[in-house]
Amino acid sequence: MKIADISLSRTNLSQQVADHLEEVILSSPTSRVSEKLPSEMALAKQYNVSRPIIREAMKLLQERGLLTLKNGSGAYVTRPETDTVMNAVSRIMQVDNISAEELTQMRGILELSSVDLAVQYITDEQVEEMREILSSFADTSLPLKQRVSLDEAFHIAIAKAGKNNLLVMFITVLTSLLREYMGKGILVDGGVEDAIKRHWEIFYALEKRDAKAAHKAMVDHLRVSSENVMEFDKQGIHPSRKAEKRS
């Protein structure tokens, strides 16, 4: 990794170093995941700052999900995990007072685009992967956490079938943010059976490569899911208590 000379102002040095290293990592054609960065001493000399400044810059990059720090080994380039993106989005939602309604609207936009792409590009191997997920999902005795996890996996599998990596990331973040929401929809009376039925309807349409049926099945699934969540909220019972009662 080649780090060009840079002139730093004498304020917020660690922030400046972190920003410059981030630019190097993201723009360098030779930068690769798991690549080791130069040592603290080498970077301190390169930037003409103290090692504590470099150490603080590394921590900032670790928080951004771009570095992994290994004791006694050094700093390595890494790919930001979904949780890093999810936490950032979650903080933005709280600061900007983004409502749950806006989040579910965004879900509709992304999920419909996802299924529309998937029906065009889905492979037989991906069909079988979805079948396996739904075969497990069809077990009505599953605990809530496992059911929601399989629900997430199915929707992420649809996104992957569409061959758009950015959409896969957005769907993965979205489903992570909607775990409690998805749990509510399942916990209403008849919610489990309805979820199983509607997921299979999406699957069968994808298996047949029927674009119109796949789109409609996703529209119906999202609509009924929203209605189930509203019904659950009317009951005024916390999801964890409802889950405990069911189990």
VEXVEXVO-701022 format. One record per residue (C-alpha): residue number from 1; residue in one letter; x, y, z. Coordinates in steps of 0.05 Angstrom, whole numbers, plus 32768, in hexadecimal, padded with zeros to 4 digits. Layout:
REM VEXVEXVO-701022
<resi=NUM, resn=A, east=X, north=Y, up=Z> .
...
REM end
This chain:
REM VEXVEXVO-701022
<resi=1, resn=M, east=8000, north=8000, up=8000> .
<resi=2, resn=K, east=801F, north=8042, up=7FE9> .
<resi=3, resn=I, east=8012, north=807E, up=8016> .
<resi=4, resn=A, east=8021, north=80C0, up=7FF4> .
<resi=5, resn=D, east=803F, north=80FB, up=801A> .
<resi=6, resn=I, east=800B, north=8127, up=803C> .
<resi=7, resn=S, east=800F, north=8168, up=8062> .
<resi=8, resn=L, east=7FE6, north=8167, up=80A2> .
<resi=9, resn=S, east=7FCD, north=81A3, up=80CA> .
<resi=10, resn=R, east=7FDD, north=819F, up=8114> .
<resi=11, resn=T, east=7F95, north=8195, up=812C> .
<resi=12, resn=N, east=7F6D, north=8154, up=812D> .
<resi=13, resn=L, east=7FAB, north=812E, up=8116> .
<resi=14, resn=S, east=7F8E, north=80E8, up=8123> .
<resi=15, resn=Q, east=7F4F, north=80FA, up=80FC> .
<resi=16, resn=Q, east=7F78, north=8113, up=80C1> .
<resi=17, resn=V, east=7FA4, north=80D6, up=80C1> .
<resi=18, resn=A, east=7F67, north=80A8, up=80C4> .
<resi=19, resn=D, east=7F45, north=80CE, up=808B> .
<resi=20, resn=H, east=7F82, north=80CB, up=8060> .
<resi=21, resn=L, east=7F8E, north=8081, up=806D> .
<resi=22, resn=E, east=7F45, north=8073, up=805E> .
<resi=23, resn=E, east=7F4D, north=8096, up=801B> .
<resi=24, resn=V, east=7F8C, north=806D, up=800D> .
<resi=25, resn=I, east=7F69, north=802C, up=801E> .
<resi=26, resn=L, east=7F2B, north=803B, up=7FF5> .
<resi=27, resn=S, east=7F4E, north=8058, up=7FB8> .
<resi=28, resn=S, east=7F8C, north=802D, up=7FB3> .
<resi=29, resn=P, east=7F87, north=7FF9, up=7F7B> .
<resi=30, resn=T, east=7FB7, north=7FCD, up=7FA2> .
<resi=31, resn=S, east=7F92, north=7FD0, up=7FE5> .
<resi=32, resn=R, east=7F74, north=7F8D, up=7FF7> .
<resi=33, resn=V, east=7F4D, north=7F6F, up=8031> .
<resi=34, resn=S, east=7F7D, north=7F51, up=8064> .
<resi=35, resn=E, east=7FB7, north=7F7C, up=804B> .
<resi=36, resn=K, east=7FE4, north=7F92, up=8085> .
<resi=37, resn=L, east=7FF0, north=7FDC, up=808E> .
<resi=38, resn=P, east=8036, north=7FF7, up=809C> .
<resi=39, resn=S, east=804B, north=7FF6, up=80E6> .
<resi=40, resn=E, east=8038, north=802E, up=8117> .
<resi=41, resn=M, east=8080, north=8045, up=8115> .
<resi=42, resn=A, east=8082, north=8048, up=80C9> .
<resi=43, resn=L, east=8040, north=806D, up=80C5> .
<resi=44, resn=A, east=8055, north=809E, up=80FB> .
<resi=45, resn=K, east=8093, north=80AE, up=80D3> .
<resi=46, resn=Q, east=806B, north=80B2, up=8092> .
<resi=47, resn=Y, east=803A, north=80E4, up=80B0> .
<resi=48, resn=N, east=806C, north=8106, up=80DE> .
<resi=49, resn=V, east=8041, north=80FB, up=811C> .
<resi=50, resn=S, east=8048, north=80D4, up=815C> .
<resi=51, resn=R, east=8036, north=808A, up=8163> .
<resi=52, resn=P, east=7FFB, north=809A, up=8192> .
<resi=53, resn=I, east=7FDD, north=80C4, up=8159> .
<resi=54, resn=I, east=7FE4, north=8089, up=8129> .
<resi=55, resn=R, east=7FC6, north=805B, up=815D> .
<resi=56, resn=E, east=7F89, north=8088, up=8165> .
<resi=57, resn=A, east=7F81, north=808D, up=8119> .
<resi=58, resn=M, east=7F82, north=8040, up=8115> .
<resi=59, resn=K, east=7F4A, north=803D, up=8149> .
<resi=60, resn=L, east=7F20, north=806D, up=8120> .
<resi=61, resn=L, east=7F2A, north=8042, up=80E2> .
<resi=62, resn=Q, east=7F18, north=8004, up=810A> .
<resi=63, resn=E, east=7ED7, north=8026, up=811F> .
<resi=64, resn=R, east=7EC9, north=8034, up=80D6> .
<resi=65, resn=G, east=7ED1, north=7FEA, up=80C7> .
<resi=66, resn=L, east=7F0E, north=7FF4, up=809A> .
<resi=67, resn=L, east=7F43, north=7FD6, up=80C7> .
<resi=68, resn=T, east=7F4C, north=7F9B, up=80F6> .
<resi=69, resn=L, east=7F7F, north=7FA6, up=812D> .
<resi=70, resn=K, east=7FA4, north=7F67, up=8144> .
<resi=71, resn=N, east=7FCE, north=7F6A, up=8183> .
<resi=72, resn=G, east=8017, north=7F5E, up=8175> .
<resi=73, resn=S, east=800A, north=7F59, up=812A> .
<resi=74, resn=G, east=7FF2, north=7F9C, up=8111> .
<resi=75, resn=A, east=7FB9, north=7FBA, up=80E9> .
<resi=76, resn=Y, east=7F97, north=7F97, up=80AE> .
<resi=77, resn=V, east=7F68, north=7FB1, up=8079> .
<resi=78, resn=T, east=7F23, north=7F93, up=8082> .
<resi=79, resn=R, east=7EDF, north=7F98, up=8061> .
<resi=80, resn=P, east=7EAB, north=7FBE, up=808A> .
<resi=81, resn=E, east=7E7A, north=7F8D, up=80A8> .
<resi=82, resn=T, east=7E2F, north=7F94, up=80A0> .
<resi=83, resn=D, east=7E29, north=7FA4, up=80EA> .
<resi=84, resn=T, east=7E56, north=7FE0, up=80E0> .
<resi=85, resn=V, east=7E28, north=7FFB, up=80AA> .
<resi=86, resn=M, east=7DEA, north=7FE9, up=80D1> .
<resi=87, resn=N, east=7E02, north=800D, up=8110> .
<resi=88, resn=A, east=7E13, north=804B, up=80E7> .
<resi=89, resn=V, east=7DCE, north=804B, up=80C6> .
<resi=90, resn=S, east=7DAC, north=803E, up=8109> .
<resi=91, resn=R, east=7DCF, north=807B, up=8127> .
<resi=92, resn=I, east=7DBB, north=80A6, up=80EB> .
<resi=93, resn=M, east=7D73, north=808F, up=80F3> .
<resi=94, resn=Q, east=7D73, north=80A3, up=813D> .
<resi=95, resn=V, east=7D94, north=80E7, up=8131> .
<resi=96, resn=D, east=7D66, north=80F8, up=80F7> .
<resi=97, resn=N, east=7D28, north=80DA, up=8118> .
<resi=98, resn=I, east=7D1B, north=80AA, up=80DE> .
<resi=99, resn=S, east=7CD9, north=8088, up=80EC> .
<resi=100, resn=A, east=7CC9, north=803E, up=80EA> .
<resi=101, resn=E, east=7C98, north=804D, up=80B2> .
<resi=102, resn=E, east=7CD0, north=806B, up=8088> .
<resi=103, resn=L, east=7CFA, north=802D, up=8095> .
<resi=104, resn=T, east=7CC3, north=7FFF, up=807E> .
<resi=105, resn=Q, east=7CB7, north=802A, up=8041> .
<resi=106, resn=M, east=7D00, north=8022, up=802F> .
<resi=107, resn=R, east=7CF9, north=7FD7, up=803A> .
<resi=108, resn=G, east=7CC2, north=7FD6, up=8005> .
<resi=109, resn=I, east=7CED, north=7FFC, up=7FD3> .
<resi=110, resn=L, east=7D2A, north=7FCF, up=7FDD> .
<resi=111, resn=E, east=7D06, north=7F8C, up=7FE4> .
<resi=112, resn=L, east=7CDD, north=7F96, up=7FA4> .
<resi=113, resn=S, east=7D1B, north=7FAB, up=7F7D> .
<resi=114, resn=S, east=7D3F, north=7F6F, up=7F9A> .
<resi=115, resn=V, east=7D0B, north=7F3C, up=7F85> .
<resi=116, resn=D, east=7D04, north=7F5C, up=7F40> .
<resi=117, resn=L, east=7D4F, north=7F53, up=7F34> .
<resi=118, resn=A, east=7D50, north=7F0E, up=7F53> .
<resi=119, resn=V, east=7D1C, north=7EF2, up=7F24> .
<resi=120, resn=Q, east=7D49, north=7F06, up=7EE9> .
<resi=121, resn=Y, east=7D8A, north=7EE9, up=7F01> .
<resi=122, resn=I, east=7D7B, north=7EB2, up=7F34> .
<resi=123, resn=T, east=7DA1, north=7E70, up=7F2A> .
<resi=124, resn=D, east=7D8A, north=7E2A, up=7F38> .
<resi=125, resn=E, east=7DBD, north=7E27, up=7F71> .
<resi=126, resn=Q, east=7D9E, north=7E65, up=7F90> .
<resi=127, resn=V, east=7D59, north=7E48, up=7F89> .
<resi=128, resn=E, east=7D70, north=7E0B, up=7FB0> .
<resi=129, resn=E, east=7D90, north=7E36, up=7FE6> .
<resi=130, resn=M, east=7D4E, north=7E5B, up=7FEF> .
<resi=131, resn=R, east=7D28, north=7E19, up=7FF1> .
<resi=132, resn=E, east=7D55, north=7E02, up=802A> .
<resi=133, resn=I, east=7D4A, north=7E42, up=8051> .
<resi=134, resn=L, east=7CFF, north=7E3E, up=804A> .
<resi=135, resn=S, east=7CFE, north=7DF4, up=805B> .
<resi=136, resn=S, east=7D1C, north=7E07, up=809E> .
<resi=137, resn=F, east=7CEF, north=7E44, up=80A3> .
<resi=138, resn=A, east=7CB1, north=7E17, up=809B> .
<resi=139, resn=D, east=7CBD, north=7DF7, up=80DF> .
<resi=140, resn=T, east=7C86, north=7E19, up=8109> .
<resi=141, resn=S, east=7CA9, north=7E07, up=814A> .
<resi=142, resn=L, east=7CE6, north=7E33, up=813D> .
<resi=143, resn=P, east=7CF8, north=7E66, up=8173> .
<resi=144, resn=L, east=7CEE, north=7EAF, up=815F> .
<resi=145, resn=K, east=7D37, north=7EC1, up=8158> .
<resi=146, resn=Q, east=7D46, north=7E87, up=8129> .
<resi=147, resn=R, east=7D07, north=7E95, up=8100> .
<resi=148, resn=V, east=7D1A, north=7EDE, up=80F6> .
<resi=149, resn=S, east=7D61, north=7EC9, up=80E4> .
<resi=150, resn=L, east=7D46, north=7E9B, up=80AD> .
<resi=151, resn=D, east=7D17, north=7ED2, up=8096> .
<resi=152, resn=E, east=7D54, north=7F00, up=808F> .
<resi=153, resn=A, east=7D7B, north=7ECA, up=806A> .
<resi=154, resn=F, east=7D43, north=7EC0, up=8037> .
<resi=155, resn=H, east=7D3F, north=7F0A, up=8026> .
<resi=156, resn=I, east=7D8A, north=7F10, up=8022> .
<resi=157, resn=A, east=7D8C, north=7ED3, up=7FF4> .
<resi=158, resn=I, east=7D5B, north=7EF6, up=7FC6> .
<resi=159, resn=A, east=7D88, north=7F34, up=7FC4> .
<resi=160, resn=K, east=7DC5, north=7F09, up=7FB4> .
<resi=161, resn=A, east=7D9F, north=7EE9, up=7F7B> .
<resi=162, resn=G, east=7D97, north=7F2E, up=7F5C> .
<resi=163, resn=K, east=7DE3, north=7F35, up=7F54> .
<resi=164, resn=N, east=7DE7, north=7F7B, up=7F6F> .
<resi=165, resn=N, east=7E19, north=7F7D, up=7FA9> .
<resi=166, resn=L, east=7E04, north=7FC2, up=7FC1> .
<resi=167, resn=L, east=7DBC, north=7FAB, up=7FC5> .
<resi=168, resn=V, east=7DD1, north=7F6E, up=7FEC> .
<resi=169, resn=M, east=7DF3, north=7F9B, up=801F> .
<resi=170, resn=F, east=7DB6, north=7FC9, up=8024> .
<resi=171, resn=I, east=7D86, north=7F8E, up=802D> .
<resi=172, resn=T, east=7DB4, north=7F6F, up=8061> .
<resi=173, resn=V, east=7DB7, north=7FB0, up=8089> .
<resi=174, resn=L, east=7D6C, north=7FBA, up=8081> .
<resi=175, resn=T, east=7D59, north=7F76, up=809A> .
<resi=176, resn=S, east=7D89, north=7F7F, up=80D5> .
<resi=177, resn=L, east=7D65, north=7FBF, up=80E8> .
<resi=178, resn=L, east=7D21, north=7F9E, up=80E0> .
<resi=179, resn=R, east=7D2C, north=7F61, up=810C> .
<resi=180, resn=E, east=7CFB, north=7F77, up=8142> .
<resi=181, resn=Y, east=7CC9, north=7F8D, up=810C> .
<resi=182, resn=M, east=7CCD, north=7F49, up=80EA> .
<resi=183, resn=G, east=7CC4, north=7F26, up=812D> .
<resi=184, resn=K, east=7C85, north=7F4D, up=813B> .
<resi=185, resn=G, east=7C66, north=7F38, up=80F9> .
<resi=186, resn=I, east=7C73, north=7EEF, up=8109> .
<resi=187, resn=L, east=7C58, north=7EF2, up=8150> .
<resi=188, resn=V, east=7C10, north=7F06, up=8140> .
<resi=189, resn=D, east=7BDE, north=7ECD, up=813F> .
<resi=190, resn=G, east=7BE8, north=7EA8, up=80FD> .
<resi=191, resn=G, east=7C26, north=7ED0, up=80EE> .
<resi=192, resn=V, east=7C55, north=7E94, up=80E9> .
<resi=193, resn=E, east=7C29, north=7E6E, up=80BA> .
<resi=194, resn=D, east=7C1D, north=7EAC, up=808F> .
<resi=195, resn=A, east=7C68, north=7EBB, up=808C> .
<resi=196, resn=I, east=7C77, north=7E74, up=8076> .
<resi=197, resn=K, east=7C41, north=7E76, up=8040> .
<resi=198, resn=R, east=7C56, north=7EB9, up=8023> .
<resi=199, resn=H, east=7CA0, north=7EA9, up=8022> .
<resi=200, resn=W, east=7C91, north=7E6A, up=7FFB> .
<resi=201, resn=E, east=7C66, north=7E92, up=7FCA> .
<resi=202, resn=I, east=7CA2, north=7EC0, up=7FBC> .
<resi=203, resn=F, east=7CCE, north=7E83, up=7FB5> .
<resi=204, resn=Y, east=7CA1, north=7E5E, up=7F83> .
<resi=205, resn=A, east=7C9C, north=7E9D, up=7F58> .
<resi=206, resn=L, east=7CE8, north=7EA4, up=7F58> .
<resi=207, resn=E, east=7CF1, north=7E5A, up=7F48> .
<resi=208, resn=K, east=7CC4, north=7E62, up=7F0B> .
<resi=209, resn=R, east=7CE7, north=7EA4, up=7EF8> .
<resi=210, resn=D, east=7CA2, north=7EC4, up=7EF8> .
<resi=211, resn=A, east=7CB1, north=7F0E, up=7F00> .
<resi=212, resn=K, east=7C69, north=7F25, up=7F08> .
<resi=213, resn=A, east=7C59, north=7EF0, up=7F3C> .
<resi=214, resn=A, east=7C99, north=7EFC, up=7F62> .
<resi=215, resn=H, east=7C8C, north=7F47, up=7F66> .
<resi=216, resn=K, east=7C44, north=7F3C, up=7F7D> .
<resi=217, resn=A, east=7C58, north=7F08, up=7FB0> .
<resi=218, resn=M, east=7C8A, north=7F38, up=7FCF> .
<resi=219, resn=V, east=7C57, north=7F71, up=7FCF> .
<resi=220, resn=D, east=7C25, north=7F45, up=7FF2> .
<resi=221, resn=H, east=7C59, north=7F2C, up=8024> .
<resi=222, resn=L, east=7C6F, north=7F72, up=8037> .
<resi=223, resn=R, east=7C27, north=7F8C, up=803C> .
<resi=224, resn=V, east=7C10, north=7F53, up=8069> .
<resi=225, resn=S, east=7C4F, north=7F57, up=8092> .
<resi=226, resn=S, east=7C42, north=7FA1, up=809F> .
<resi=227, resn=E, east=7BFA, north=7F92, up=80B1> .
<resi=228, resn=N, east=7C10, north=7F5C, up=80E2> .
<resi=229, resn=V, east=7C41, north=7F8C, up=8103> .
<resi=230, resn=M, east=7C0B, north=7FC0, up=810C> .
<resi=231, resn=E, east=7BDD, north=7F8B, up=812A> .
<resi=232, resn=F, east=7C14, north=7F76, up=815A> .
<resi=233, resn=D, east=7C20, north=7FBE, up=816F> .
<resi=234, resn=K, east=7BD6, north=7FC6, up=817E> .
<resi=235, resn=Q, east=7BDC, north=7F8D, up=81B0> .
<resi=236, resn=G, east=7C10, north=7FB4, up=81D7> .
<resi=237, resn=I, east=7C3B, north=7F77, up=81E8> .
<resi=238, resn=H, east=7C87, north=7F7A, up=81E4> .
<resi=239, resn=P, east=7CA3, north=7F48, up=81B1> .
<resi=240, resn=S, east=7CCF, north=7F25, up=81E4> .
<resi=241, resn=R, east=7C94, north=7F19, up=8213> .
<resi=242, resn=K, east=7C68, north=7EFF, up=81DB> .
<resi=243, resn=A, east=7C9F, north=7ED0, up=81C4> .
<resi=244, resn=E, east=7CA8, north=7EB6, up=820B> .
<resi=245, resn=K, east=7C5D, north=7EAA, up=8211> .
<resi=246, resn=R, east=7C5B, north=7E83, up=81CF> .
<resi=247, resn=S, east=7C97, north=7E58, up=81E1> .
REM end
